[in-house]
Amino acid sequence: RLKVNFTKTRKLAVLVTLALFLFTIEIGAVSLPDKATILSTMQLVDDYWIDGHADPGNNLWARAAYFTGNMAMYDTYAAPKYLDYSLLWANNNNWALNGGVTTRHADNHCCGQTYIDLYEIDPIASRIADITTSIEYMVDGSKIDDWWWVDAYYMAMPVFTRLGVIHSDTAYHDRLYDLYYDTKVTRGLYNTSDGLWYRDNNFDPPYTTPNGLPCYWSRGNGWVFGAHVRTLEYLPVNDPHR
């Protein structure tokens, strides 16, 4: 029987891939796929998921994050199946939040992004009633230390931004920045030297690997980058914190 050291194999695969990538950059051979190829791949992935999940699931963060992508798919390629699937999910969950309207947890707010997408397609007030009430509790209070992990940025930043635009109320954007600043600066989850983010406040940042190197979570940084893109897409250009 052939025994494979998967750790070494993965490392080798990464090194080979990186070497090939750097080589193609050097010879100028890098090219991006065209729009049709990207779109067909997006369809393949999303259709596979939808066809395999007749029940669209609950309103917790994992499914809620998926539905931000499904709505982005619909925005890119307006096939009715993508919109219908999001509507089925939202209706099944009664346009509600896990933890109810008093929740302050960013993971529970993620579903609000799709509720807002669907509201903007058909502005029925009940679609964003619960998410608005929940965020208003945070806007009206004084507590700003809720986001102790960087995933929270993706889950909740776009919600604050878009509700501020919908309700023409900059208080949403001001409170968003308070929460953002607490995570980034007060908690120290952003390393200004490397331009990367520590995952959470469970350790005292900066924290390091056993070899003494800065310890980052790549997916966590992905959440942060995505959060900035989705927030800046809607944040007014004249916002003082933009």
C-alpha positions as CSV (number, residue, x, y, z in Angstrom):
1,R,0.0,0.0,0.0
2,L,1.2,3.5,-0.9
3,K,1.4,5.7,2.1
4,V,1.1,9.4,1.4
5,N,2.3,12.2,3.7
6,F,-0.5,14.6,3.0
7,T,1.1,17.5,4.8
8,K,4.2,17.3,2.7
9,T,2.2,16.7,-0.5
10,R,0.1,19.8,0.2
11,K,3.2,21.8,0.8
12,L,4.8,20.5,-2.4
13,A,1.6,21.3,-4.4
14,V,1.6,24.9,-3.1
15,L,5.2,25.4,-3.9
16,V,4.8,24.0,-7.4
17,T,1.7,26.2,-8.0
18,L,3.5,29.3,-6.7
19,A,6.5,28.6,-8.8
20,L,4.4,28.2,-12.0
21,F,2.5,31.3,-11.1
22,L,5.6,33.4,-10.6
23,F,7.1,31.9,-13.8
24,T,4.0,33.0,-15.9
25,I,4.2,36.5,-14.4
26,E,7.8,36.7,-15.4
27,I,7.1,35.8,-19.0
28,G,4.0,37.9,-19.2
29,A,1.7,35.0,-19.8
30,V,-0.9,35.7,-17.1
31,S,-4.4,36.3,-18.5
32,L,-7.7,36.5,-16.7
33,P,-10.7,34.4,-17.8
34,D,-13.3,36.2,-19.9
35,K,-16.7,37.2,-18.6
36,A,-18.5,34.3,-20.2
37,T,-16.2,31.8,-18.5
38,I,-16.5,33.4,-15.1
39,L,-20.3,33.6,-15.4
40,S,-20.6,29.9,-16.5
41,T,-18.5,28.9,-13.5
42,M,-20.7,31.0,-11.1
43,Q,-23.8,29.4,-12.6
44,L,-22.3,25.9,-12.2
45,V,-21.5,26.4,-8.5
46,D,-24.7,28.1,-7.5
47,D,-27.0,25.8,-9.5
48,Y,-25.3,22.8,-7.9
49,W,-26.0,24.2,-4.5
50,I,-29.6,25.1,-5.1
51,D,-30.4,21.8,-6.8
52,G,-29.0,19.9,-3.9
53,H,-30.7,21.9,-1.2
54,A,-34.5,22.1,-1.6
55,D,-34.6,23.4,1.9
56,P,-32.7,26.7,1.8
57,G,-31.9,26.4,5.5
58,N,-31.9,28.7,8.6
59,N,-31.0,32.3,9.1
60,L,-27.6,31.6,10.9
61,W,-24.4,33.1,9.5
62,A,-23.3,30.3,7.2
63,R,-26.5,30.3,5.1
64,A,-26.8,34.0,5.4
65,A,-23.3,34.5,4.0
66,Y,-24.2,32.1,1.2
67,F,-27.2,34.2,0.3
68,T,-25.2,37.3,0.0
69,G,-23.4,35.5,-2.8
70,N,-26.6,34.2,-4.3
71,M,-28.0,37.7,-4.5
72,A,-24.8,38.9,-6.1
73,M,-25.3,36.1,-8.6
74,Y,-28.8,37.4,-9.3
75,D,-27.5,40.9,-9.6
76,T,-25.0,39.7,-12.2
77,Y,-27.3,37.2,-14.0
78,A,-30.9,37.9,-13.3
79,A,-32.3,34.3,-13.7
80,P,-35.5,34.0,-11.6
81,K,-34.3,30.8,-9.9
82,Y,-31.8,32.8,-7.8
83,L,-34.3,35.4,-6.7
84,D,-36.9,32.8,-6.0
85,Y,-34.4,30.8,-3.9
86,S,-33.6,33.8,-1.8
87,L,-37.3,34.7,-1.3
88,L,-38.0,31.1,-0.2
89,W,-35.2,31.3,2.4
90,A,-36.3,34.7,3.7
91,N,-40.0,33.7,3.9
92,N,-39.2,30.4,5.6
93,N,-37.3,32.4,8.2
94,N,-40.1,35.0,8.5
95,W,-37.6,37.8,7.7
96,A,-36.4,37.4,11.3
97,L,-33.1,37.3,13.1
98,N,-31.6,34.5,15.1
99,G,-31.8,35.8,18.7
100,G,-34.6,38.2,18.0
101,V,-34.5,41.9,17.5
102,T,-32.5,42.5,20.6
103,T,-29.5,40.6,19.3
104,R,-26.2,42.5,19.0
105,H,-24.2,39.6,17.5
106,A,-22.9,40.4,14.0
107,D,-23.4,36.8,12.9
108,N,-27.2,37.2,13.5
109,H,-27.2,40.4,11.5
110,C,-25.8,38.8,8.3
111,C,-29.2,37.7,7.1
112,G,-30.2,41.4,7.0
113,Q,-28.0,41.9,3.9
114,T,-30.3,39.7,1.8
115,Y,-33.4,41.0,3.5
116,I,-32.3,44.4,2.4
117,D,-31.5,43.2,-1.2
118,L,-35.0,41.8,-1.4
119,Y,-36.5,44.9,0.1
120,E,-34.8,47.1,-2.5
121,I,-36.3,44.9,-5.3
122,D,-39.8,45.1,-3.7
123,P,-40.0,47.6,-0.8
124,I,-42.3,45.8,1.6
125,A,-41.6,47.4,5.0
126,S,-41.9,44.1,6.9
127,R,-38.9,42.7,5.0
128,I,-36.5,44.9,6.9
129,A,-38.5,45.6,10.1
130,D,-36.6,43.2,12.4
131,I,-33.1,44.0,11.1
132,T,-33.9,47.7,11.3
133,T,-35.1,47.4,14.9
134,S,-32.1,45.4,15.9
135,I,-29.6,47.8,14.4
136,E,-31.4,50.8,15.8
137,Y,-30.9,49.4,19.3
138,M,-27.1,49.5,18.7
139,V,-27.3,52.9,17.1
140,D,-29.2,54.4,19.9
141,G,-27.1,52.9,22.7
142,S,-23.6,53.7,23.8
143,K,-22.0,50.2,23.7
144,I,-19.5,49.9,20.8
145,D,-17.4,46.9,21.8
146,D,-19.5,44.1,20.2
147,W,-17.2,43.1,17.3
148,W,-14.3,41.1,18.9
149,W,-13.6,39.0,15.8
150,V,-12.9,40.2,12.3
151,D,-15.6,38.1,10.6
152,A,-18.1,40.5,12.2
153,Y,-17.1,43.1,9.6
154,Y,-18.4,41.1,6.7
155,M,-21.5,40.0,8.6
156,A,-22.7,43.4,9.8
157,M,-20.9,46.4,8.3
158,P,-22.9,46.4,5.0
159,V,-26.1,46.2,7.0
160,F,-25.3,49.4,9.0
161,T,-24.3,51.1,5.8
162,R,-27.3,50.2,3.7
163,L,-29.8,51.0,6.5
164,G,-28.3,54.4,6.8
165,V,-28.8,55.0,3.2
166,I,-32.4,53.6,3.2
167,H,-33.4,55.6,6.2
168,S,-31.4,58.7,5.2
169,D,-29.8,58.7,8.7
170,T,-26.0,59.1,9.1
171,A,-26.3,57.9,12.7
172,Y,-26.1,54.4,11.3
173,H,-22.8,55.2,9.6
174,D,-21.4,57.0,12.7
175,R,-22.1,54.0,14.9
176,L,-20.7,51.7,12.2
177,Y,-17.4,53.6,12.4
178,D,-17.4,53.4,16.2
179,L,-17.7,49.6,16.1
180,Y,-15.1,49.4,13.3
181,Y,-12.6,51.5,15.1
182,D,-13.0,49.5,18.3
183,T,-12.1,46.3,16.5
184,K,-9.4,47.7,14.4
185,V,-7.6,50.1,16.8
186,T,-8.8,49.7,20.4
187,R,-8.6,45.9,20.3
188,G,-5.6,46.0,18.0
189,L,-6.7,43.4,15.5
190,Y,-5.1,45.3,12.6
191,N,-1.4,45.1,12.1
192,T,-0.4,48.3,10.5
193,S,3.1,46.9,9.6
194,D,1.8,44.0,7.6
195,G,-1.5,45.4,6.6
196,L,-3.2,42.2,7.8
197,W,-5.8,41.4,10.5
198,Y,-5.6,39.1,13.5
199,R,-8.6,36.8,13.8
200,D,-10.0,37.8,17.2
201,N,-9.6,39.0,20.7
202,N,-9.4,35.6,22.3
203,F,-5.6,36.1,22.6
204,D,-3.9,39.4,23.3
205,P,-2.9,40.7,19.9
206,P,-0.4,40.8,18.4
207,Y,0.0,37.0,18.7
208,T,2.5,34.8,17.0
209,T,3.0,31.2,15.7
210,P,5.2,28.8,17.7
211,N,8.1,30.0,15.4
212,G,7.5,33.6,16.5
213,L,6.0,34.9,13.3
214,P,2.8,37.0,13.2
215,C,-0.3,34.7,13.3
216,Y,-3.0,35.5,10.8
217,W,-6.1,33.7,9.5
218,S,-6.3,33.9,5.7
219,R,-10.1,33.4,5.6
220,G,-10.6,36.0,8.3
221,N,-8.7,38.5,6.2
222,G,-10.9,37.5,3.3
223,W,-13.9,38.4,5.4
224,V,-12.4,41.8,6.1
225,F,-11.5,42.6,2.5
226,G,-15.0,41.6,1.4
227,A,-16.6,43.7,4.1
228,H,-14.7,46.8,2.9
229,V,-15.8,46.2,-0.7
230,R,-19.5,45.7,0.2
231,T,-19.4,48.7,2.6
232,L,-17.7,51.1,0.2
233,E,-20.2,50.1,-2.5
234,Y,-23.0,51.8,-0.6
235,L,-21.3,54.3,1.8
236,P,-21.9,57.9,0.6
237,V,-18.8,59.4,-1.0
238,N,-19.1,62.4,1.3
239,D,-19.1,60.3,4.5
240,P,-16.4,61.7,6.8
241,H,-15.1,58.2,7.7
242,R,-15.0,56.8,4.1
